């Protein structure tokens, strides 16, 4: 999901490969680790710019997962949206409200 943000590691060129043979294994390993740290730090800077979600949004997606998990095959998108709306806004309605709607009384 975040792969488009990942920075590409710089490929070794032929001149750096010949230099690597002259420097030895330890120098080559340290140089590769340095490049990887630089690429990782650029990636971490980009990830830090992504805003975190609120608790309300997390709860909403948890409820959506529970509803979709149970009835995912037999539910239209409109029905799913209605159920999730009612679940998220539970403080605005009660059993008495449902009874009034079902009976058709105001």
C-alpha distances in whole Angstrom, upper triangle without the diagonal:
4,6,8,9,10,14,16,19,22,24,27,30,33,35,33,33,37,37,35,37,40,38,37,35,34,34,31,29,30,29,25,25,25,23,20,21,21,18,16,18,17,13,14,16,13,11,15,15,13,15,15,16,20,22,22,19,18,21,21,18,20,22,20,19,23,24,22,22,26,27,24,26,29,27,27,24,27,29,25,25,29,28,25,27,30,29,27,30,33,35,36,38,40,41,44,42,41,45,46,43,44,48,48,50,49
4,6,6,7,11,13,16,19,21,25,27,31,33,30,31,35,34,32,35,37,35,35,33,32,31,29,27,27,26,23,22,22,20,17,18,17,14,13,14,13,9,11,13,10,8,12,12,10,14,14,16,20,22,23,20,19,23,22,20,22,25,23,22,26,27,25,25,29,30,27,29,32,31,30,27,30,31,28,28,31,31,28,29,32,31,29,32,34,36,38,39,41,44,46,44,43,47,48,46,47,51,50,52,51
4,5,5,9,10,13,16,18,22,24,28,29,27,28,31,31,29,32,35,33,33,30,30,29,26,25,25,24,21,20,21,18,15,17,16,13,12,14,13,9,12,14,11,11,15,15,14,17,18,20,24,26,27,24,23,26,26,23,25,28,26,25,28,30,27,28,31,32,29,31,34,33,32,30,33,34,31,30,34,34,31,33,36,34,32,35,38,40,41,43,45,47,50,48,47,50,51,49,50,54,53,55,54
4,6,8,10,13,16,18,22,24,27,29,27,28,32,32,30,33,35,34,34,32,32,30,28,26,26,25,22,22,22,19,17,18,17,13,13,15,13,10,13,14,11,11,15,14,13,17,19,20,24,27,28,24,24,28,27,24,27,29,27,26,30,31,29,30,33,34,30,32,35,34,33,30,33,34,31,31,34,34,31,33,36,35,33,36,38,40,41,43,46,48,50,48,47,51,52,49,50,54,53,55,54
4,6,9,13,15,18,21,24,28,29,27,28,31,31,29,33,35,33,33,31,30,29,26,25,25,23,20,20,19,17,15,15,14,11,11,12,9,6,9,10,7,8,11,11,11,15,17,19,23,25,27,24,23,27,27,24,27,30,28,27,31,32,30,31,35,35,32,34,37,35,35,32,34,36,33,32,35,35,32,33,37,35,33,36,38,40,41,43,46,48,51,48,48,51,52,50,51,55,54,56,54
4,6,9,12,15,18,21,25,26,23,24,28,27,26,29,31,29,29,27,26,25,23,21,21,19,17,16,16,13,11,12,11,8,8,10,8,5,9,10,9,9,13,13,14,17,19,21,25,27,29,26,25,29,29,26,28,31,30,29,32,34,32,32,36,37,34,36,39,37,37,34,37,38,35,34,38,38,35,36,39,37,35,38,41,42,44,46,48,50,53,51,50,54,55,52,54,57,57,58,57
4,6,9,12,15,18,22,23,20,22,25,24,23,26,28,26,27,25,24,23,20,20,19,17,15,15,14,11,10,11,9,6,7,9,7,6,10,11,10,12,14,15,16,20,22,24,28,31,32,29,29,33,33,30,32,35,34,33,36,38,36,36,40,41,38,40,43,41,40,38,40,42,39,38,41,41,38,39,43,41,39,42,44,46,47,49,52,54,57,54,54,58,58,56,57,61,60,62,61
4,6,9,12,15,18,20,17,19,22,22,20,24,26,24,25,23,23,21,18,18,18,16,13,14,14,10,9,12,10,7,10,12,10,10,13,14,14,15,18,19,20,23,25,28,31,34,36,33,32,35,35,33,34,38,36,35,38,40,37,38,41,42,39,41,44,43,42,39,42,44,41,40,44,44,41,42,45,44,42,45,47,49,50,52,54,57,59,57,56,60,61,59,60,63,63,65,63
4,6,9,12,16,17,14,15,19,18,17,20,22,21,21,19,19,17,15,14,14,12,9,11,11,7,7,10,9,6,9,12,11,11,14,16,16,17,20,21,22,26,27,30,34,36,38,35,34,38,38,35,37,40,39,37,40,42,40,40,44,45,42,44,47,46,45,43,46,47,44,43,47,47,44,45,48,46,44,47,50,51,53,55,57,59,62,60,59,63,64,62,63,66,66,68,67
4,7,9,13,13,11,13,16,16,15,18,20,19,20,19,19,17,14,14,15,11,9,12,11,7,9,12,10,9,12,14,13,14,17,18,18,20,23,24,25,29,30,33,37,39,41,38,38,41,41,39,40,44,42,41,44,46,44,43,47,48,45,47,50,49,48,46,49,50,47,46,50,50,47,48,52,50,48,51,53,55,56,58,60,63,65,63,63,66,67,65,66,70,69,71,70
4,6,10,11,10,10,14,14,13,16,18,18,18,17,18,16,13,14,15,12,10,13,13,10,11,15,14,12,15,18,17,17,21,22,22,23,26,27,28,32,33,36,40,42,44,41,40,44,44,41,42,45,44,42,46,47,45,45,48,49,46,48,51,50,49,47,50,52,49,48,52,52,49,51,54,52,50,53,55,57,59,61,63,65,68,66,65,68,69,67,68,72,71,73,72
4,7,8,6,7,10,10,10,12,15,14,15,15,16,14,11,12,14,11,9,13,13,11,13,16,15,14,17,20,19,20,23,24,25,26,29,30,31,35,36,39,43,45,47,44,43,47,47,44,45,49,47,45,49,51,48,48,52,52,49,51,54,53,53,51,54,55,52,52,56,55,52,54,57,55,53,57,59,61,62,64,66,68,71,69,68,72,73,70,71,75,75,76,75
4,5,5,6,9,10,10,13,15,15,16,17,18,16,13,15,17,13,13,17,16,14,16,19,18,17,21,23,22,23,26,27,27,29,32,32,34,38,39,42,46,48,50,47,46,50,50,47,49,52,50,48,52,54,51,51,54,55,52,53,57,56,55,53,56,58,55,54,58,58,55,57,60,58,56,59,62,63,65,67,69,71,74,72,71,75,75,73,74,78,77,79,78
4,5,5,6,9,10,11,13,14,16,16,19,16,14,17,18,15,15,19,19,17,19,22,21,21,24,26,25,27,30,31,31,33,35,36,38,41,43,46,49,52,54,51,50,53,53,50,52,55,53,51,55,57,54,54,57,58,55,56,60,59,58,56,59,61,58,58,61,61,58,60,63,61,60,63,65,67,68,70,72,74,77,75,74,78,79,76,77,81,80,82,81
4,5,5,6,9,10,11,12,15,16,18,15,13,16,17,14,15,19,18,17,19,22,21,21,24,26,26,27,30,31,31,34,36,37,38,42,44,47,50,53,55,52,51,55,55,52,53,57,55,53,57,59,56,56,60,61,57,59,62,61,61,58,61,63,60,60,63,63,60,62,65,63,61,64,67,68,70,72,74,76,79,77,76,80,81,78,79,83,82,84,83
4,5,5,6,9,10,10,12,13,15,12,9,13,14,11,11,15,15,13,16,19,18,18,21,23,23,24,27,28,29,31,33,34,36,39,41,44,47,50,52,49,48,52,52,49,51,54,53,51,54,56,54,53,57,58,55,57,60,59,59,56,59,61,58,57,61,61,58,59,62,61,59,62,64,65,67,69,71,73,76,74,73,77,78,76,77,81,80,82,81
4,5,5,6,9,10,11,11,14,12,9,12,14,12,12,16,16,15,17,20,20,20,23,25,25,26,28,30,31,32,34,36,37,41,42,45,49,51,53,50,49,52,53,50,51,54,53,51,54,56,54,53,57,58,55,56,60,59,59,57,60,61,58,58,62,61,58,60,63,61,59,63,65,66,68,70,72,74,77,75,74,78,79,76,77,81,81,83,82
4,5,5,7,9,10,12,15,13,11,14,16,14,15,18,19,18,20,23,23,23,26,28,28,29,32,33,34,36,38,39,41,44,46,49,52,54,57,54,52,56,57,54,55,58,57,55,58,60,58,57,61,62,59,60,64,63,63,60,64,65,62,62,65,65,62,64,67,65,63,66,68,70,72,74,76,78,81,79,78,81,83,80,81,85,85,86,85
4,5,5,6,9,11,13,10,9,13,14,12,13,16,16,16,19,21,21,22,24,26,26,28,30,31,32,34,36,38,39,43,44,48,51,53,55,53,52,55,56,53,54,58,56,55,58,60,58,57,61,62,59,61,64,63,63,61,64,65,62,62,65,65,62,63,66,64,62,65,67,69,71,73,75,77,80,78,77,81,82,80,81,85,84,86,85
4,5,5,6,8,10,8,6,9,11,9,11,14,14,14,17,19,19,20,22,24,25,26,28,30,31,33,34,36,38,41,42,46,49,51,53,51,49,53,54,51,52,55,54,52,55,57,55,54,58,59,57,58,62,61,61,59,62,63,60,60,63,62,59,61,64,62,60,63,65,67,69,71,72,75,78,76,75,79,80,78,79,82,82,84,83
4,6,6,8,11,10,8,12,14,13,14,17,18,18,20,22,23,24,26,28,29,30,32,33,35,36,38,40,41,45,46,49,52,54,56,54,52,56,57,53,54,58,57,55,58,60,58,57,60,62,59,60,64,63,63,61,64,66,62,62,66,65,62,64,67,65,63,66,68,70,72,74,75,77,80,79,78,81,83,81,81,85,85,87,86
4,6,9,11,9,10,13,14,13,15,18,19,19,21,23,24,25,27,29,30,31,33,35,36,38,39,41,43,46,47,51,54,56,58,56,54,58,59,56,57,60,59,57,60,63,60,59,63,65,62,63,67,66,66,64,67,68,65,65,68,68,65,67,69,67,65,68,70,72,74,76,78,80,83,81,80,84,85,83,84,88,87,89,88
4,7,8,6,7,10,11,11,13,15,15,16,19,20,21,23,25,26,27,29,30,32,34,35,36,38,40,44,45,48,51,53,56,53,52,55,56,53,54,58,57,55,58,60,58,57,61,63,60,62,65,65,65,62,65,66,63,63,66,66,62,64,67,65,63,66,68,69,71,73,75,77,80,78,78,81,83,81,82,85,85,87,86
4,6,6,6,9,10,11,13,15,16,17,19,20,22,23,25,26,28,29,30,32,34,35,37,39,40,44,44,47,51,52,55,53,51,54,55,53,53,57,56,54,57,59,57,56,60,61,59,61,64,63,64,62,65,66,62,62,66,65,62,64,66,64,62,65,67,68,71,72,74,76,79,78,77,80,82,80,81,84,84,86,85
4,6,5,6,9,10,11,12,14,16,17,18,20,21,22,24,26,27,28,30,32,33,34,37,38,41,42,45,48,49,52,50,48,51,52,49,50,54,53,50,53,56,54,53,56,58,56,57,61,60,61,59,62,63,59,59,63,62,59,61,63,61,59,62,64,65,68,70,71,73,76,75,74,77,79,77,78,81,81,83,82
4,5,5,6,9,10,11,12,14,15,16,19,20,21,22,25,26,27,29,31,31,32,35,37,40,40,43,46,48,51,48,46,50,51,48,49,52,52,50,52,55,53,52,56,58,55,57,61,60,61,58,61,62,59,59,62,61,58,60,62,59,58,61,62,64,66,68,70,72,75,73,73,76,78,76,77,80,81,82,81
4,5,5,6,9,10,11,12,14,15,17,19,20,21,23,25,26,27,29,30,31,34,36,39,40,43,46,48,50,48,47,50,51,49,49,53,52,50,53,56,54,53,57,58,56,58,61,60,61,58,61,62,59,58,62,61,58,60,62,60,58,61,63,64,66,68,70,72,75,73,73,76,78,76,77,81,81,82,81
4,5,5,6,9,10,11,12,14,16,17,18,20,22,23,24,26,28,29,30,33,34,37,38,41,44,46,49,47,45,48,49,47,47,51,50,48,51,53,51,50,54,56,53,55,58,58,58,56,59,60,56,56,60,59,56,57,60,58,56,59,61,62,65,66,68,70,73,72,71,75,76,74,75,78,78,80,79
4,5,5,6,9,10,11,12,14,15,16,18,20,21,22,24,26,27,28,31,32,35,36,39,42,43,46,44,42,45,47,44,44,48,47,45,48,51,49,48,51,53,51,53,56,55,56,53,56,57,54,54,57,56,53,55,58,55,53,57,58,60,62,64,65,67,70,69,68,72,73,71,72,76,76,77,76
4,5,5,6,9,10,11,12,14,15,16,19,20,21,23,25,25,27,29,31,34,35,38,41,42,45,43,41,45,46,44,44,48,47,45,48,51,49,48,52,54,51,54,57,56,56,54,57,58,54,54,57,56,53,55,57,55,53,56,58,59,61,63,65,67,70,68,68,71,73,71,72,76,76,77,76
4,5,5,6,9,10,11,13,14,15,17,19,20,21,23,25,26,28,30,33,34,37,41,42,45,43,41,45,46,43,44,48,47,45,48,51,49,48,52,54,51,53,56,55,55,53,56,57,53,53,56,56,52,54,57,54,52,56,57,59,61,63,65,67,70,68,68,71,73,71,72,75,75,77,75
4,5,5,6,9,10,11,12,14,16,17,18,20,22,23,24,27,28,31,32,35,38,40,43,40,39,42,43,41,41,45,44,42,45,48,46,45,49,50,48,50,53,52,52,50,53,54,50,50,54,53,50,51,54,52,50,53,55,56,58,60,62,64,67,66,65,69,70,68,69,73,72,74,73
4,5,5,6,9,10,10,12,14,15,16,18,20,21,22,25,26,29,30,33,36,38,41,38,37,40,41,39,39,43,42,41,43,46,44,44,47,49,47,49,52,51,51,49,52,53,49,49,52,51,48,50,52,50,48,51,53,54,56,58,60,62,65,64,63,67,68,66,67,71,71,72,71
4,5,5,6,9,10,11,13,14,15,17,19,20,21,23,25,28,29,33,36,38,41,38,37,41,42,39,40,44,43,42,45,47,46,45,49,50,48,50,53,52,52,49,52,53,50,49,52,52,48,50,53,50,48,51,53,54,56,58,60,63,66,64,63,67,68,66,68,71,71,72,71
4,5,5,6,9,10,11,12,14,16,17,19,20,22,24,27,28,32,35,37,40,37,36,40,41,38,39,43,42,40,44,46,44,44,47,49,46,48,51,50,50,47,50,51,48,47,51,50,47,48,51,49,47,50,52,53,55,57,59,62,65,63,62,66,67,65,66,70,69,71,70
4,5,5,6,9,10,11,12,14,16,16,18,20,22,25,26,29,32,34,37,34,33,37,38,35,36,39,39,37,40,42,41,40,44,45,43,45,48,47,47,44,47,48,45,44,48,47,44,46,48,46,44,47,49,50,52,54,56,59,61,60,59,63,64,62,63,67,67,68,67
4,5,5,6,9,10,10,12,14,15,16,19,20,23,24,28,31,33,35,33,32,36,37,34,35,39,38,37,40,42,41,40,44,46,43,46,49,47,47,45,47,48,45,44,47,47,43,45,47,45,43,46,48,49,51,53,55,58,60,59,58,62,63,61,63,66,66,67,66
4,5,5,6,9,10,11,13,14,15,17,20,23,24,28,31,33,36,33,32,36,37,35,36,40,39,38,41,43,42,41,45,47,44,46,49,48,48,45,47,48,45,44,47,47,44,45,48,46,43,46,48,49,51,54,56,58,61,59,59,62,63,61,63,66,66,67,66
4,6,5,6,9,10,11,13,15,16,18,21,23,26,29,32,34,31,31,34,35,32,34,37,36,35,38,40,39,39,42,44,41,43,46,45,44,42,44,45,42,41,45,44,41,42,45,43,41,44,46,48,49,52,54,56,59,57,56,60,61,59,60,64,63,65,64
4,5,5,6,9,10,10,12,15,16,19,20,23,27,29,31,29,28,31,32,30,31,35,34,32,36,38,36,36,40,41,39,41,44,43,43,40,42,44,40,39,43,42,39,40,43,41,38,41,44,45,47,49,51,53,56,54,54,58,59,57,58,62,61,62,61
4,5,5,6,9,10,10,13,15,18,19,23,26,28,31,29,28,31,32,30,32,35,35,34,37,39,38,38,41,43,40,43,46,44,44,41,43,44,41,40,43,43,39,40,43,41,38,41,43,44,46,49,51,53,56,54,54,58,59,57,58,62,61,62,61
4,6,5,6,9,10,11,14,17,19,22,26,28,30,28,28,31,32,30,32,35,34,33,37,39,37,37,41,42,40,42,45,43,42,39,42,43,40,39,42,42,38,39,42,40,38,41,43,44,46,48,50,53,56,53,53,57,58,56,57,61,60,61,60
4,5,5,6,9,10,12,15,16,20,23,26,28,25,25,28,29,27,28,32,31,30,33,35,33,34,37,39,36,39,41,39,39,36,38,40,36,35,39,38,35,36,39,37,35,38,40,41,43,45,48,50,53,51,50,54,55,53,54,58,57,59,57
4,5,5,6,9,10,13,14,18,21,23,26,24,23,26,27,25,27,30,30,29,32,34,33,33,37,38,36,39,41,40,39,36,38,40,36,35,38,38,34,35,38,36,33,36,38,39,41,44,46,48,51,49,49,53,54,52,53,57,56,57,56
4,6,5,7,9,12,14,18,21,24,26,24,24,27,28,27,28,32,31,31,34,36,35,35,39,40,38,41,43,41,40,37,39,40,37,36,39,38,35,36,38,37,34,36,39,40,41,44,46,49,51,49,49,53,54,52,54,57,57,57,56
4,5,5,7,11,13,16,20,23,25,22,22,26,26,24,27,30,29,28,32,33,32,33,37,37,35,38,40,38,37,34,36,37,34,33,36,36,32,33,36,34,32,34,37,38,39,42,44,47,50,47,47,51,52,50,51,55,54,55,54
4,5,6,9,10,14,17,20,22,19,19,23,23,21,23,26,26,25,28,30,29,30,33,34,32,35,37,35,35,32,34,35,32,30,33,33,30,31,33,32,29,32,34,35,37,39,42,44,47,45,45,48,49,47,49,52,52,53,51
4,5,8,9,13,16,19,21,19,19,22,23,22,24,27,27,26,30,32,31,31,35,36,34,37,39,37,37,33,35,36,33,31,34,34,30,31,34,32,29,31,34,34,36,39,41,44,46,44,45,48,49,47,49,52,52,53,51
4,6,9,13,15,19,21,18,19,23,23,22,24,27,26,27,30,31,31,32,35,36,34,37,39,36,36,32,34,35,32,30,33,33,29,30,33,31,28,30,33,34,35,38,40,43,46,43,44,47,48,46,48,51,50,51,49
4,6,9,13,16,18,15,16,19,19,18,21,23,23,23,26,28,27,28,31,32,30,33,35,32,32,28,30,31,28,26,29,29,26,26,29,28,25,27,30,31,32,35,37,40,42,40,40,44,45,43,44,48,47,48,46
4,7,9,13,14,12,13,17,17,16,19,21,21,22,25,26,26,27,30,31,29,33,34,31,31,27,29,30,27,25,27,27,24,24,27,25,22,24,27,27,29,32,34,37,39,37,37,41,42,40,42,45,44,45,43
4,7,10,12,10,10,14,15,14,16,19,19,19,22,24,24,25,28,29,28,31,33,30,30,26,28,29,25,23,26,25,22,22,25,23,20,22,24,25,27,30,32,35,37,35,35,39,40,38,40,43,43,44,42
4,7,8,6,7,10,11,11,13,15,15,16,19,20,21,22,25,26,25,28,30,27,27,23,25,25,22,20,22,22,18,18,21,19,16,19,21,22,24,26,28,31,33,32,32,35,36,35,36,40,39,40,38
4,5,5,6,9,10,11,13,14,16,17,19,20,21,23,25,26,25,29,30,27,27,24,25,25,22,20,22,21,17,17,19,17,14,16,18,19,21,23,25,28,31,29,29,33,34,33,34,38,37,38,36
4,5,5,6,9,10,10,12,14,15,17,18,20,21,23,24,24,28,29,26,27,24,24,24,21,19,21,19,16,16,18,15,12,15,16,17,19,21,23,26,28,27,27,31,32,31,33,36,36,36,35
4,5,5,6,9,10,11,12,14,15,17,18,20,22,23,22,26,27,24,24,21,21,21,18,16,17,16,13,13,14,12,9,11,13,14,16,18,20,23,25,24,24,28,29,27,29,32,32,33,31
4,5,5,6,9,10,10,12,14,15,16,18,20,21,20,24,25,22,22,19,19,20,16,15,17,16,12,12,15,13,10,13,15,16,18,20,22,25,27,26,26,29,30,28,30,33,33,34,33
4,5,5,6,9,10,11,13,14,15,16,19,20,20,23,24,22,23,20,21,21,17,16,18,17,13,14,16,13,11,15,16,18,20,22,23,26,29,27,27,30,32,30,31,35,35,36,35
4,5,5,6,9,10,11,12,14,15,17,19,19,22,23,21,21,19,20,19,16,15,16,14,11,12,13,10,8,12,13,15,17,18,20,22,25,24,23,27,28,27,28,32,32,33,32
4,5,5,6,9,10,11,12,14,16,17,16,20,20,18,18,16,16,16,12,11,13,11,8,9,11,8,7,10,12,14,16,17,19,21,24,22,22,25,27,25,26,30,30,31,30
4,5,5,6,9,10,10,12,14,15,14,18,19,17,17,15,16,16,12,12,14,13,9,12,14,11,10,14,15,18,20,21,22,24,27,25,24,28,29,27,28,32,32,34,33
4,5,5,6,9,10,10,13,15,14,18,19,17,19,17,18,17,14,14,16,13,10,13,14,11,11,15,15,18,20,21,22,23,26,25,24,27,29,28,28,32,32,34,33
4,5,5,6,8,10,11,12,13,17,17,15,16,15,16,14,11,11,13,10,7,10,11,8,8,12,12,15,17,17,18,20,23,22,20,24,26,24,25,28,29,30,30
4,5,5,6,8,10,11,10,14,15,12,13,12,13,12,8,9,11,9,7,10,12,9,10,13,14,18,19,19,20,22,25,23,21,25,27,24,25,29,29,31,30
4,6,5,6,9,10,9,13,15,13,15,14,16,15,11,12,15,12,10,14,15,12,13,17,17,21,22,22,23,24,27,26,24,27,29,27,27,31,32,34,34
4,6,5,6,9,10,13,14,13,16,15,17,14,11,13,15,11,10,14,14,11,13,16,16,19,21,21,21,21,25,24,22,25,27,26,25,29,30,32,32
4,5,5,6,7,11,11,10,12,12,13,11,8,10,11,8,8,12,12,10,12,15,15,19,20,19,19,20,23,22,20,23,25,23,22,26,27,29,30
4,5,5,5,8,10,8,11,10,13,11,8,11,13,10,10,14,15,13,15,18,18,22,23,22,23,23,27,25,23,26,28,25,25,29,29,32,32
4,6,6,9,11,11,14,14,16,14,11,14,16,13,13,17,17,15,17,20,20,24,25,24,25,25,28,27,25,28,30,28,27,31,32,34,35
4,6,9,9,10,13,14,16,14,11,15,16,13,13,17,17,15,18,20,20,23,25,23,23,23,26,25,23,25,28,26,25,28,30,32,33
4,6,6,6,10,12,13,11,9,13,14,11,13,16,16,15,18,20,20,24,24,23,23,23,26,25,22,24,26,24,23,27,28,30,31
4,6,6,9,10,13,11,9,12,14,13,13,17,17,17,19,21,22,25,26,25,25,25,28,27,24,27,29,26,25,29,30,33,33
4,6,8,11,13,12,11,15,16,15,16,19,20,20,22,24,25,28,29,27,28,27,30,29,26,28,30,27,26,30,30,33,35
4,7,10,12,10,10,14,14,13,15,18,19,19,21,23,23,27,27,25,26,25,28,26,23,25,27,24,23,26,27,30,31
4,7,8,6,6,10,11,10,12,15,15,16,18,20,21,24,24,23,23,23,26,24,21,23,25,22,21,25,25,28,29
4,5,5,6,9,10,11,12,14,16,17,18,20,21,25,24,23,24,24,27,24,21,24,25,22,21,25,25,28,29
4,5,5,6,9,10,11,12,14,15,16,18,20,23,22,22,24,24,27,24,22,25,26,22,23,26,26,28,29
4,5,5,6,9,10,10,12,14,15,16,18,21,20,19,22,22,24,21,19,22,23,19,20,23,22,25,25
4,5,5,6,9,10,11,12,14,15,16,20,19,18,19,19,22,19,17,20,20,17,17,21,21,23,24
4,5,5,6,9,10,11,12,14,15,19,19,18,19,20,23,20,18,21,22,19,20,23,23,26,26
4,6,5,6,9,10,11,12,14,17,17,16,19,20,22,19,18,21,22,19,20,23,23,25,25
4,6,5,6,9,10,11,12,15,14,13,16,17,19,16,14,18,18,15,16,20,19,21,21
4,5,5,6,9,10,10,14,14,13,14,15,18,15,13,17,18,16,16,20,20,22,22
4,5,5,6,8,10,13,13,13,15,17,19,17,16,20,21,18,19,23,23,25,24
4,5,5,6,8,11,11,11,14,16,18,15,15,18,19,17,18,22,21,22,22
4,6,5,6,9,9,8,10,12,14,12,11,15,16,14,15,19,19,20,19
4,6,5,9,10,10,11,13,16,14,13,17,18,17,18,21,22,23,22
4,6,8,9,11,13,15,18,16,16,20,20,19,21,24,24,25,23
4,5,6,8,10,14,15,13,14,17,18,17,19,22,21,22,20
4,5,6,7,10,13,11,12,15,16,16,17,20,20,21,19
4,6,8,11,13,11,13,16,17,17,19,21,21,21,19
4,7,11,11,9,11,14,14,14,17,19,18,18,16
4,7,8,6,8,11,11,11,13,15,16,15,14
4,5,5,7,9,10,11,13,14,15,15,14
4,5,5,6,9,10,10,12,14,14,14
4,5,5,6,9,10,11,12,11,11
4,5,5,6,9,10,10,10,9
4,5,5,6,9,10,10,11
4,5,5,6,8,9,10
4,6,5,6,5,6
4,6,5,7,8
4,5,8,10
4,6,9
4,7
4
